[in-house]
Amino acid sequence: MTSQERLAFLLDIGGLDYKAAASVAGVSPLTIKSYRKPSSGRNVPETILLPIQRHVFERLSAIATAAGYELQPAA
């Protein structure tokens, strides 16, 4: 999965639009939008992906916990 595919996946499963993702990553919404466009030579920096990934995982964990599931780290 390319970094652009990872970004698209995280935005989709996290229910984030460009503005929300930009706020989480500390960048401009136009930056997120430009990285979302397909490109063979342009990679999304980890400094943008990691905060978004962390936000999405925290949100999914909160949903699972609210549904009564007990989450534990993988062994």
C-alpha positions, -999 to +999 in steps of 0.1 A: +000+000+000+015+034-010+015+063+014-013+079-006-034+048-004-027+047+034-039+084+037-070+076+017-077+045+038-073+064+071-095+093+059-122+068+049-123+046+079-118+076+102-146+095+086-123+125+082-126+152+057-097+174+045-102+200+072-104+175+100-074+156+088-054+188+083-063+199+119-051+166+133-019+166+113-012+203+118-011+212+081-033+230+056-064+213+041-049+219+007-019+198+017-041+169+026-061+173-007-029+174-028-015+143-012-049+125-017-045+129-055-029+099-072+008+104-080+035+079-087+064+099-074+050+118-044+049+102-010+029+114+020+054+122+048+052+102+080+048+135+099+014+138+083+004+101+083+013+093+119-009+118+137-038+109+115-032+072+121-030+077+158-063+098+158-081+071+138-069+043+160-079+062+192-113+068+177-118+032+167-106+020+201-132+044+218-159+029+196-150-007+204-147+001+241-181+018+241-196-013+225-183-034+254-152-049+239-120-051+259-090-042+238-056-056+246-022-052+229-012-081+207+012-104+224 
